[in-house]
C-alpha cells in the first residue's frame, strides 16, 4: 500500500494527529514508519559484555 492510501484509511477510521487533530498526511505516516524502524533497530541490538582489568583489594 502507498502512504497516501494508508493515510486515507486512517482518516476513514477516524484517526487524527495528537497535537493538532488534523488529518494524518502521507508525510506524517512516513515519519511514523521511519521512527518505528529506528526504534526496532535500537531495541534489537545485542551487546557483548566484557569485564577486564579487575583489581581486588582486601
N, C-alpha and C positions, 0 to 999 in steps of 0.2 A: 504494500500500500504506500501511496505517496504521503508526504507530510500534510499536504492540503486535505487529502481525504480523511486522514486521522483527525485533523482539526475540525472538519465538518461533522464527523461522527461524534466527537466530544461535545460540540456545540449543540447537536440534536439531543444529546442525553442530558444537557443542562449544566455541563461543566464550564466554569468561568475562571479567570485568573484570581488569585487570592487577594492581591492588593487593590487592583482597580476594578474588579468584577467585569472586565471586558472579555471579549471573545479570545479564545486561545488561538492565535495565528500560527501559521506553519513555522515561522522562525522561533516562536516560543516552544513549539513541540520539538524542534531540532535541538534547542538549548537543553531542554529537559532530558532528551535522549542522550546527548553528549555528556552531560553531568552524571547521568546514571552509569554510563560506560566507564567514566573515570573512577567513580565510586566502586564499581565492581572490581576494577583492576587493583585499586588500593586495598580493598578488603581481601582479595585473593592472594596477596603477596605472602611469601614464606621467607622467614629469615633464619639463617643458620646461626645458632648460638655457639659462641666460643669464649671460654674463660682462660686467660693467660696471665702470667706474672702475678701469682698469688703469694703473699707473704703472711705468715702466721707468727705472731709474737706472743709469747707466754710470759 
